[in-house]
Amino acid sequence: MTGFVLWLARESIPRPQTALAEALGVDTETVQGWESGRRPLANMRAGALLELRRRLPATGADAALVGRLDAAMDRTASSRPASSPTATARIC
């Protein structure tokens, strides 16, 4: 779900994945992974995620969509089993 919200945010700019990756200082494959769900945003370190949320509006992404990343991440985390290391780390 977070990947879809990120895709919507990128489409609101509009920029291709390569341009967004360059603006965020990451590889294009990273952006592709985020959007497809292969690299869930919920698995990012907190500092990296906060930096992503800070930089997205600076690229021109719709601020309301960027704000919806939190709700999408909450839904993703609540759907994980409690024994999941990521879910446990997110709760702590």
N, C-alpha and C positions, 0 to 999 in steps of 0.2 A: 504494500500500500504506500509506503514512504517513497518508493521509487516512482510511482505514478504521480504523486504530489510534486516530487522534484522535477519530473518531466513536464508537468503543467507549468511550474515556475519557469523552467528554461524556455518553454514555448511562449511564455508571456513576454520574453525579452524582445524579439525572437533572435536566438543564436543557435548555430549548430553545436553539437556536442564538442567539437574541436575548439571552438571559440570559447565556450564556457570553461572547458578544461584549462585552457591557457589563462583565462581571467582568474581562475581559482588556484592556479599553480599546481594542478594535478595532471596525470595522464588522461588521455581520451578514454582509455580502457577503464579507468576508475569511474568516470562519469557514466559510461555504458553499463558498468557493473551496478552502480547505484540505481540507475533508472530501471534496469531489468530485474533487480532484486538479488542478483548474484553476490553483491557486496552490500548487505543491508546497512542502512545508516545507523540502525540500532547497535551495530557492532563497532561503531567508531568510538574512539576515546572521546570523553566529554569535551575536552579542550578543542579537539579537531572539529567536532560537531558544532560547537559554539562559534568557531571561526567560520565555518561554512555558512551558518545562519547569518552571521554578521556580513559576510562578503556577498551573498546572493543579492540582497537589495541594492548593493552598490553596482552590480552588473546591470541593473534595470529590471530585475525580476519583481513581479507583483508582490508587494509586502504581505498582502492577505494570504496569498498562497504559501509564502515562506512561513508565515505564522501557523499554517495548518500542518506543517511538518511535525510539530509537537503532538497534536492530536493523533496524527497517523502513527507516530512512534509509540504513543501510549497504547494504541490499539494493537500494534505489533507485539509490544512487550507483554500485554495482558493475554495474548493468545499463546504464549510460550508456556511449556510446562514449568512448574516451580523448580524442578531439578536442573533446569538449563543454567549453565554458568553465566550466560549473558543476562538471563532474567534475574538471577540472584544478584549479579553485580549492579544491575539497574535499580533494584529495590534498595540496596544498601546505601 
